[in-house]
Amino acid sequence: MDLSQAWASLFQIDFFGPMTMNWNMRDSFIIKGLYAITPDMADLKTLIQKTQLAIEGGAFMVQYRSKIHDRDAKMQQCAAILRLCRQYKIPCIVNDDVDMCRILEADGVHLGEKDDNIADVRRILGEDAIIGSSCYDQLNRAKQAQNEGASYVAFGAMFETLTKPNAPRATLELLREVKSQIQIPVVAIGGITMNNAHDVIETGIDAIAVINSLFEAKTIKETAETFSKMFH
């Protein structure tokens, strides 16, 4: 039994095979709407419950993101989130950690400025992997990411955010410029709420990535539904 099989057995995950989700992701998967990113949360049961509500409300993809230091705890959480996403037949990608993505056979990875080269990650994870790239407020970085084979690019923080209080700020004008020059999907992130999401979506971007205003909402499912309907 190899390492990925050991983790699958340990967490009782029914995988459908490496990087697959019972459909051709490249032909069928669309990056559009609400992109849910998990918050730091020690209690796995609560994390799963909240993520399930976000999915049922219309999130098209989930990114497992955690800054806790316990590797085993992160693997356990990510495996459980992945299993949940498999049940709902939506992609689950991993923040930063290419090795975790490979071991658990998640659907892709989101890379930051200091992470591995996109082309190298593509060779490791395969042609069907979803690879996102944080571009902050840098159009040239998005162009490079597109050339290297990214599946989507993310810009932000759009507004003040507790998750990354010192993050570079992107503007609505930048999003419009990006959409005119970049062919792959564009995601906006950072401080997006029910009150400002419409302004962001009006720029023509493809998706909004939300953490706090989704997972801390009193009614997560209804909040997800409202965010999702803004794209229709």
Helices and strands as residue ranges (DSSP letters): H 3-11, H 25-28, E 33-37, H 44-56, E 61-64, H 71-88, E 92-95, H 98-104, E 108-111, H 118-125, E 130-136, H 139-148, E 152-155, H 172-181, E 186-189, H 197-201, E 207-210, H 212-215, H 220-229
